[in-house]
Amino acid sequence: MKSKTLKSITFLLLMLVVSPALFAHALWIETKATGTKGKAQEISVFFGEFSDNDITASAKWFSDLKDFSLVVISPSKKETKLSATALENKYQAFYIPDEDGIYTIVMHHTVKDVYKNMKLDYNSSATVTIGNAIKEKEAITNTNSISLFSKDASTAKQKALINVNALYEAKAAKKQKIKVIAPNGWEKEISSNENGEISFTPLWSGNYMVEFAYTEKTAGEHNGKKYDEIWKMATYLITVK
């Protein structure tokens, strides 16, 4: 009897670990918020659970996640596709900015396999200021259908208000739950206003992750498998000094 009970508990624990884990994980870009014209800028793409500092080794990324697209959009709207190299716990790419202004880095991937009747769509972005660029609202530069943007990313400071805009299909994502995760794992959900904007004041220095997840109640077929909805996730990392 004890053996059966122990097996049942073990099975339930395994299901709790395996099933929700996928949705606790996200893809995100890390790069410096500022750069120098003519000097290589490093871009890193991670997969894992940011709040737990749980980074998945690149060799263990599920399905075809490693086939993500990575594009740099210059201030003059020139798009350059980058090739990323697998390292132990991330993928790494470089580009050399040749203009002053705000560069937008866009990562996107629709997962090949349907998971629990859902098509999974991962998105991430970052903005890099080159030179003494004037702050501009460049959120629309992002080509992903779901995205986040902060005009305060390059100047983010501890105990200073940070504003973040959420967009869906190039429009303000109104009344949506946006999650902010602090460097120590503390997290909070904030509802966006009528302009698709949230605000928060960072109490600690370090990297903050902003996540916006949205589920489309749309059925269809993807690579020969039926799905009932499309789960989309956007991430945006802000380094607070």
C-alpha positions in Angstrom: 0.0 0.0 0.0 2.8 2.3 1.0 4.6 1.5 -2.2 1.5 2.3 -4.4 1.0 5.6 -2.5 4.7 6.5 -2.9 4.5 5.8 -6.6 1.4 7.9 -7.0 3.0 10.8 -5.1 6.1 10.5 -7.2 4.1 10.5 -10.5 2.1 13.6 -9.4 5.3 15.4 -8.5 6.8 14.5 -11.8 3.8 15.8 -13.7 4.0 19.0 -11.7 7.6 19.4 -12.7 7.3 18.5 -16.3 4.0 20.0 -17.4 4.0 23.6 -16.1 7.8 23.9 -16.5 7.5 24.8 -20.2 5.4 27.8 -19.4 7.6 28.9 -16.6 10.5 29.1 -19.1 11.0 31.9 -21.6 13.4 33.0 -24.2 15.1 36.4 -23.7 17.8 38.6 -25.1 20.6 40.1 -23.0 22.8 42.9 -24.4 24.2 46.2 -23.2 21.6 49.1 -23.5 24.3 51.4 -25.0 27.0 50.8 -27.5 29.6 52.5 -29.7 29.6 53.0 -33.4 32.1 50.8 -35.1 32.5 48.5 -32.1 31.1 45.0 -31.9 28.0 44.6 -29.8 27.4 41.2 -28.2 23.9 39.7 -28.1 23.0 36.7 -26.0 19.9 34.6 -26.1 18.9 32.5 -23.1 16.2 30.0 -22.3 15.1 29.2 -18.8 13.3 30.5 -15.7 14.6 34.0 -15.0 13.1 34.3 -11.5 14.9 31.2 -10.3 18.2 31.9 -12.2 17.6 28.6 -13.9 19.3 28.6 -17.3 18.7 25.7 -19.6 21.9 24.4 -21.3 21.7 25.1 -25.1 22.0 21.4 -25.9 18.8 20.7 -24.0 16.5 23.3 -25.5 13.2 21.6 -26.4 11.9 21.0 -29.9 13.4 23.3 -32.6 13.8 26.3 -30.3 17.4 26.7 -31.4 16.2 27.7 -34.9 15.0 31.2 -33.7 15.4 34.2 -36.0 17.5 37.1 -34.8 17.4 40.4 -36.6 18.9 43.9 -35.9 17.0 46.9 -37.1 19.1 50.1 -37.5 17.9 53.6 -36.8 17.4 54.0 -40.5 15.2 50.9 -40.5 17.8 48.7 -42.2 17.4 45.0 -41.2 20.3 42.6 -40.7 19.8 39.0 -40.0 22.3 37.5 -37.5 23.6 34.0 -37.1 24.0 32.8 -33.5 26.5 30.3 -32.1 25.6 27.8 -29.4 27.7 28.1 -26.2 27.2 26.1 -23.1 24.1 27.9 -21.7 23.2 30.4 -24.4 23.4 31.4 -28.1 25.7 34.3 -28.9 25.8 36.7 -31.8 27.6 40.0 -32.7 26.9 43.0 -34.9 28.8 46.2 -35.5 26.6 49.4 -35.4 27.4 51.9 -38.1 24.9 54.6 -37.2 24.1 56.8 -34.2 20.6 56.3 -32.8 18.4 53.5 -31.4 18.9 49.9 -32.7 16.2 47.3 -32.1 17.1 43.7 -31.8 14.2 41.3 -32.5 14.1 37.5 -31.7 11.2 35.3 -32.8 10.3 31.7 -33.0 7.2 29.6 -33.5 7.9 26.1 -32.0 7.5 23.2 -34.5 5.7 20.9 -32.0 2.2 21.6 -30.8 2.2 21.4 -26.9 -1.0 20.4 -25.1 -3.2 21.6 -28.1 -1.3 24.9 -28.1 0.9 26.5 -30.8 3.8 28.2 -29.0 5.2 31.5 -30.2 8.2 33.0 -28.5 9.3 36.7 -28.9 12.0 38.9 -27.4 13.5 42.2 -28.1 16.1 44.7 -26.9 17.0 48.3 -27.7 20.5 49.7 -27.9 21.4 53.4 -28.0 24.4 54.3 -30.0 26.0 57.7 -29.5 24.1 60.6 -28.0 20.7 59.6 -29.4 17.7 61.6 -28.4 15.0 59.4 -26.6 12.4 58.4 -29.1 9.4 56.1 -28.9 10.7 53.4 -31.2 8.4 50.6 -30.1 6.8 50.3 -33.5 10.2 49.4 -35.0 9.8 46.0 -33.5 8.4 43.6 -36.2 7.0 41.0 -33.7 3.3 40.7 -33.3 3.7 40.9 -29.5 6.4 43.1 -28.0 7.6 45.3 -25.1 9.5 48.5 -25.2 10.9 51.0 -22.7 12.3 54.4 -23.7 14.0 54.4 -20.2 16.0 51.3 -20.9 19.3 53.1 -21.6 19.0 55.3 -18.5 17.3 53.0 -16.0 18.4 53.8 -12.4 17.6 52.4 -9.0 14.6 54.0 -7.4 13.7 56.0 -10.5 10.4 55.3 -12.3 10.6 53.1 -15.4 7.8 53.1 -18.1 7.2 50.1 -20.3 4.9 49.8 -23.3 3.2 46.6 -24.3 2.1 46.2 -27.9 0.0 43.5 -29.7 -0.4 43.6 -33.5 1.3 47.0 -33.5 -1.3 48.5 -31.2 -1.3 49.3 -27.5 -2.0 46.2 -25.4 -4.7 47.7 -23.1 -5.7 46.1 -19.8 -3.2 43.3 -20.0 -1.3 41.6 -17.2 2.5 42.4 -17.5 4.9 40.6 -15.2 8.0 42.4 -13.8 10.7 40.1 -12.3 13.5 41.7 -10.1 17.1 40.4 -10.0 16.4 38.6 -6.7 13.5 36.7 -8.1 10.8 39.0 -6.7 8.0 39.4 -9.2 4.8 41.4 -9.6 1.9 41.5 -12.2 0.9 45.0 -13.3 -2.1 45.8 -15.4 -1.4 48.0 -18.4 -3.4 51.2 -18.8 -5.4 52.5 -21.9 -2.1 53.3 -23.6 -0.7 49.8 -23.0 1.8 51.2 -20.5 2.9 50.0 -17.1 5.3 51.8 -14.6 7.4 50.5 -11.8 10.2 51.7 -9.6 13.1 49.3 -9.2 14.3 49.0 -5.6 17.5 47.1 -6.5 20.1 47.4 -9.2 20.7 44.6 -11.7 18.7 42.9 -14.5 14.9 43.1 -14.5 12.8 40.9 -16.8 9.5 42.2 -18.2 7.2 39.5 -19.6 3.9 39.8 -21.6 2.0 36.6 -22.3 -1.2 36.4 -24.4 -3.3 33.5 -25.5 -5.3 33.7 -28.8 -8.4 31.5 -28.8 -7.8 30.5 -32.4 -7.9 26.9 -33.7 -5.9 25.5 -36.6 -3.3 23.1 -37.8 0.5 23.4 -37.4 2.9 20.9 -39.0 0.1 18.4 -39.3 -1.1 18.7 -35.7 -4.3 20.4 -34.6 -4.2 23.2 -32.0 -7.0 25.0 -30.1 -5.1 28.2 -29.2 -1.9 30.2 -29.8 0.2 31.0 -26.7 2.5 34.1 -27.3 5.2 35.4 -25.0 7.2 38.6 -25.3 10.2 39.4 -23.1 12.3 42.5 -22.5 15.3 42.9 -20.2 16.2 46.1 -18.5 19.5 46.7 -16.7 19.1 49.0 -13.7 22.2 50.8 -12.5 
